[in-house]
Structures are given as C-alpha cells and as structure tokens.
C-alpha cells in the first residue's frame, strides 16, 4: 500500500501525534500491555471506541478552571449544563428541547440500564438491531429482561445497511416494551434516514413500544448526511421517547463519566431516580465542566477532527478494498469500521479461520465481531493519528495475506 503524503492534506498538527498512553490506566492500551508477536512487535490496539487524540484546549481550560476551585463535593446538574446542551442541539441538529428535559447521568450504559427498569417489567423484551454495541446485548439479562435481536441487512450493491421491516415487525411481540436504537449506529456507522425513523415510530406506535435512542455519535457524521434526532420527529412515539447524548466520543472525554438523558415526558422524569434503585452515582463535576465547554466552544476543534476522520476513513476503506477476502461498507458516521471477514474465513482451514487471532498474531488488536452479535466480523477503530493507522493497516494486510490487485 502506497502511503499518502500527509503534507498535501488539511490535517491539523494536533492530530498527527498524540500523547503516549502507556502506563496511564488506559483501557485501550492496557489490553495488550506486555504482549508481543512472534517477531517481537507490540500489538497495536484498534478496539475500544475512544480516540488517541488529546482533548481540545477549550475542554482542558474548563477542567483547569474547575480544579482551581478546589472543592469537589457531591454535584448535581450544573447551572449551564442543560442550557448549553439545548443550544448545541438546536444549532447542530435543529432540535429544540426544553432544558427541563435534561438529566445528567454518569454514562449512557447506566442510562440504558435505568430505562430497562423504568419502562418494562422482569421478563419483558428489549429489542435492538444487530450487530450492536455490546451493552445493548447483555444489559437486558442483567435487568432480568429478554434481549430481542433483529439483524440489519448489508446491501453490498448499494453500499448501505438496511432494515428488514417484516422481520422487525414480527419481532415486536406483545412482551416487547422497549426498542433500544443506536443512532448513528455502532458498529456499522449507519445514519438512519427520516423515512426509516418514521417507519420505526409507526411500528412502535402500533405495538405499544417505547423508543430509547442512544445518539452519542450524533456529532461525528462523515459523509454529509443529516443526523435527525429521533425525538425531533413529529410523532407521538417520539414525544414519549428517551434520548441519550454525550460529548464523550466527539471530544474524547469518555473517562470523565458524563452524559445526558433527554426525557420529554414529565412523569418519566419524576420516576427516573427511583428507577436507578440507589445504584447510580452523581456525575463527576469535571465531566460537567468538560461537557459544557465542548458543546459551547468545541466546534472549531470538531471540524478539524472531522477532516482527520474523513481522511482516515478513506485510507482504511481503500486498504480493506485491496485485501482479498475481507470487505466493509463505508461508515456514514463514527470512527469505526465494521469489516466482513466471512469470505476469508471460508477459504481457511479450521485451525486458521479466526480473524481476531490472526490479527493479534500480526500485531493489530481490533474488536472481535461476535461480541457485537456479528459472527465473522471485526470492528476497527480509526480514531488515531494517520501514521499509526497506516501501520495498523499494513499489519491487517499481513494478517489476511497479500493484496490481490491488478498490476501486482
């Protein structure tokens, strides 16, 4: 693979090199700490969905200002949290919410767990579209609910992911009470259209199902599509829905543990804390400070980030296209690639047909597809400096064999 000349691209210097994350307790880098390949290479991590980029100065300055205050007592929603988010959603996604709808939560996984208890009873079903972010699959069981899974369809000709509407409606049995929607979708990178969202709303209205929409990736659209918040639809199901958003993915502050639940329904808001069952802690005060700063003043940095991610996406998609036996539908959003390895698997002997294993042997550590309900797939995180991604893609090529391209 010919390496591109980065000097010809509009990439900010801040994104070309990153701080060393070894020995900082970084979950991403600690997974392979001390593990090397047979040739002595460190296994490079491309799995969990955080980026290696330093957060922007506006966020760091807000954290410093908050630490200078030097008191870190119990903290509920800060005065500017809801209003700043309200402005951000209006300006970026044309969604006007009432600030009173906003509830701070220490993370979207926590928020999903609350909705399971708030909107259903033990034994009820929670439906989602697979493959999907792992907690969507294991949280229902932890809440004594049933996980109901409807697979998305890969339309290779159109290069997009689609919904099998007959299969979806058949899955909406009377015991299904919640639809957990990942929108934009992790791991496929799909951005749902208005028509798709309205059709989901119609089906949920027909079957008495509440939609809970995880929109944590809403600010990372890579292909010019519009993110349409589910709750912004003019539909009765949208008005009863619950939405989760966070600054964590876009501004790389997931470790600060701060997200927002947007709950238009007054009765559900009053029941929210009780549904947490005393298990949900208050949000970190630094998380509030960082999130407010990101939403208020972080868009210039976000635009630079999007340029880098679009560049990395093109680099990765082109590389995967050249590797025999694997493929991907280019993501519309996120910094994740969902790689189909099934053709390659079919060619291999049984003792060499595990994509995750051969990748780690070659020195690259993606996420293993079965964890997301996707047998034969890998998820690759390209939220890193282009040079590191290039090295990872070379190792990916080594894992799956030589390119099969004309002229080589």
N, C-alpha and C positions, 0 to 999 in steps of 0.2 A: 504494500500500500504506500503510495507516494504521500509524504507528509506535507500538508499545506504550509504556505508561507504566512505566518501569523501577522507579519508586519503589514500585509495588504488588507487586513480586516479591522473593523472598528471595534476592537476589544480593549476595554479599559485595563490599565496595568494592574489594578487591584485584583483582577480575576485571573491573571496569568500565573501568579504564585500565591501560595497560601501558607498559613502558619502550620508548623509541624504539630500534628495532633497526637503523636505517640506520648504515652505516659501522662495523659490528661484525663483519663477515665472515659475517653470517647468510645461509646459502644461500637461504633462503626469500625474503628481501627483496632480495638482490643480483641475482636473476634479471632483474628488471625495472628495476634501477638505471639511471637516466638515460633510460628510455623513457617517452614520454608519448603520450596520444591526440591526435587531430587538434585537439581543443579544449583541449589543454594539461594534461589530468588525468594524475596519476601512476597507473600501472597497479598496482592493489592485489593482493598475492599471496594466493591461497587454494589453493595447490597442495601442496607437500611437507608430510608429516604431522608437523610439530611445532606447538606452540601458541605464542601470543604472550604467555601469562601468565608472570609471574615465578614461579620455583620457591618452595615454601614455606619459611618461616623455619627449620623443623627441618632441612631439607636445607642451607640456606645456613650455618647454625650448624655443622653437621658438617663442611662444607668448610673453614670458617674454622679450626676446631679442628685439622683435618689440616694446613692450611698453616702454622699456628703451630708445628707440629712441625719444619717447615723442612727435612726430608730427604725426597727423592723418588727413592729408588733403585729398582732392579728389585723388583717387587712381585707375589707370588702371592696366592691367595685369603687374605683377612684372617681372623683367628680368628672373627669374628662373622658373616661373610658367609653361610655355609651355614646356620648355626643360625637367623639372623634370617629368612632366606627360608623355612626349614622352618616356622617359627611362622606366618609370614604365609600360606603356602599352606594350613596346617591351619585357621587361623581364618577366612580369607576364602573358601576353596573346598573345605573339608572333605576335603583331600587330605593324607594323612600320608606323608611321604617320609623316607628316611634321609639325614641330612646328608652322608654319604659319597658320595651320588649326584651331588652338585653340583660342577660345573666352571665356573670363571669364564671367560668369553670376551669379546673386545672388541666384540662385536656379533652380532646374530642372522644377518646376511648372512654373516659369517665362519663362524658355526656351521653354516649350511646348506651352505656350500662344503666344510667338513670332512666332513659326513655323506655328501656325494656320493662322496667318496674312501674313506670308511670302510666304506660299505655296498654299493658297486657297483663295477663294472669299466668301463673305457672301452667305449663303445658301448651300455651298458645304458640302460634308460629310467627316467626320474623323472617320476612322474605328479602332476598338480595340477589343481585345479578353477579354471576361469577364469570371469570376469576375476580377476586376482590381482595382488598386489604385484609390481612389475616384476622384482626379482631372481629370483623363482621361475621366470621365463620365460627369463632369459638366463644364469643361473648353470650350468645343465646343459651348455650348449655350451662354456663356459669350462673345464669339467671333462671335456670330451670325452665327455659323456653326451648322451642324447636327451631332449628335452622332450616329454612326452606330456600333452595338454591335453584335459580334459573340461569342456564348458561347463555352468555352473549354469543352471537354468531360472527365469525370472521369472514367478511365478504372480501375475498382476496382480489377479485376483479375490480371492485370499486375502491379498494384500499380503505375500508372503514369497518367499524364494528356495529352490528345491528341487533335489534331485539326480535326474538320470535314471539310475536304477540299472542298467538294461540297458546303456546307453551306457558307464557306468562299468565294469561287469564286462567288456564287450567290449574296453575299453582295457587291461585287466590281462593283457597278453600275457606269455609266458614270459620275455621280456627285461626286463620292468619289475620293478625291485628295490626301489624306494622310492616312498612316497606322501608328498609334502610337503603337509601340511594346514595351512592358515591359519585359526586358530580361537581367538577370533572372526575373522570373515573381512574382510579388506581387499581390495577397496573396498566390498563390498555392505553390510557391517555385520551379516551373518548370524551368529546364535548357533546352533551345531549342538545338536540335542537328543540326549538319551541314546540314543534309538532309532536316530537317524542314525549316531551314533558307533559303536554296537554293530554296525550293519549294515556300516559301513566296515571294522570289525575282522574281521567274519566273512569278507568278501570278500578282505581282505588275508591272512588265515589260509589260505584256500582256495588262493590263488595265490602264497604264499610271499613276500609283500611286507612290508617294514618301514615303519612309520608314523613320520614325523618331524613333530611338531606345534609350529608357531610360535604361542605363546599370549601374545604381547606385549601384546595388548589385553584381557587377562583381567580387569583391574580397572576397565574402563570400560564396564560394562553399563548401558544407558539405559532399558530397558523392563521391568525386574523379572524378566527371565529369569535362570536359574542358569547360570553358566559351569561346565561339567563338564570338568575336565582329562582329556584322552584317556587318559593313563597311569593315571588313577584307576579305570578300568573293571576289572571282574573278568573279564579275558580274556587269553589267552596272548599275543596280539599287543600288548596294552597293556603287558605286562611286558617285552616286547622293544623297546618304542618309545623314542624320544628326544624330550624336550620342551625348548623354549626359552621363557624368560620374562625380563622386564626391567622395571625401574622407569621406563624412559626415556620411554615415551609418557604414562603417567599423571602423573608428577611433572615432566615437561618437562625431562629431563636427557639427551636423546639425544646431545648433543655431548660428554658425558663418557665415552662409549665403554665401557659395562659391561653385560653380560648374563650369564645363567646357562644352561648346558646341564644338564639333569637326565637322567642316564643310569643306570637301574637295573641294567643288565647289567654285571657286573664285567669281563668280557673286553673289552667295547667301551670301557669307561673306561680300561683299560690301553693300548688301541690308539689312544686319542684324540689324544694329542700327536704321535705318529708320523704319523697321518693328516694333520696340519696341514702336514707337509712342510717344516718350518722357516720357513714363511711367516707364521705367526700370532704377533703380538707379545703380550706380557703386557698385562693390563688396567691402565688408568690408576688410580693409587692414589686419586685424587679420586673416580673412578667408584665404587670400592668404598665409600668413606665416604658418598657421597650416596645410593647404593642402600640401604645398611643403614639409614640414617636414614629414608628414605622408607618402607620396609617396616615399620620398627619404630614410628615416631611420626607418620607422614604421613596417617593415615586421616581425621582431622578435616578436614584441608585437602581430601582427596579427596572427601569428602561434599559440601563446598561446591562443588567443581569439577563434580561430577555434576549439582547443581542448575542450574548455569550452562549446562552442555552440553545438558541436557534442555530448558531454555528456548530455547537457540539452535536446537536440532533442530526444535522446534515452529515457531519463527519461520521457519526455512528451508523446511521441508516445506510450510507453508501458503503461502508466497510462490511456491514452484515450482508448487504446485497451481493457482495463478491465472495462470500464464504459458502461453499457448497453445502447444502443440506439444512441450512437454517435461514429464517426469514423473519421479517417483522412488518406490521402495518405502522407507518409513521405516526407517532402520537400527536394529537392536536394540542395537548396541554401536558403539564407536569415536566419533570426532568427524568422520566423513566421510560425505558424501552421494554416491551413485552415480546420476547424472542421465541419463536416457534422452532423447536428442535426435532419435531417428530419425524421429519423426513430423514434426518441424520440418524436418529435412533433406529429406524427401520433397517438401516444398512449395516448396523454394528452387531458383533457377537454379543451374547448376553452378558459377558463379563466386562464389556466396554461400552455399554449403552446408557450410562448415567451422565447427562450433561453437566450437572453440578460437580461431579467427581473429576471429570476430565478438565474442567475449567480450573479447579483448585490445583490439580497436578501441573497445569501450565502457568500458575501464578496469578490467577484472577479469581476473585470471590464475588460472584453475583448472588442474587436471591434465588432460591430453588422454587420453581413454579408450583409444585404440589402444595406448598404452604398457602398458596392463594386459591387453591382449587383448580389448578391448571396443569395437568399431567403433561410432561414433555415440553415444558416451557422454562425459560429463565427470565428474571427481571434484572435489568441493568440500569444502574443509576449513573447518569451523565452530568450530574451537578458537581463538576470538579474542573480544575484547570485543563485547557485543551491538551497540553503536553502529557498530563497524567492519563487523560482519556486515550490519547494516541497509543501510549504504552499498553494500556489495558486492551485496546482493540487488536494490537499486534499479538498479545497473548491469547486473545479469543481466537484469532486465526490459527495460532499454533495448536490450540485445543482441538479444533474441529478439522484441521487439515489444510492443505494448500488451497489457494484460490483456484477456481475454475473459470477464468475469464479469457476472452479472445485475446490473442497476442501474447499469452504467457504459456 
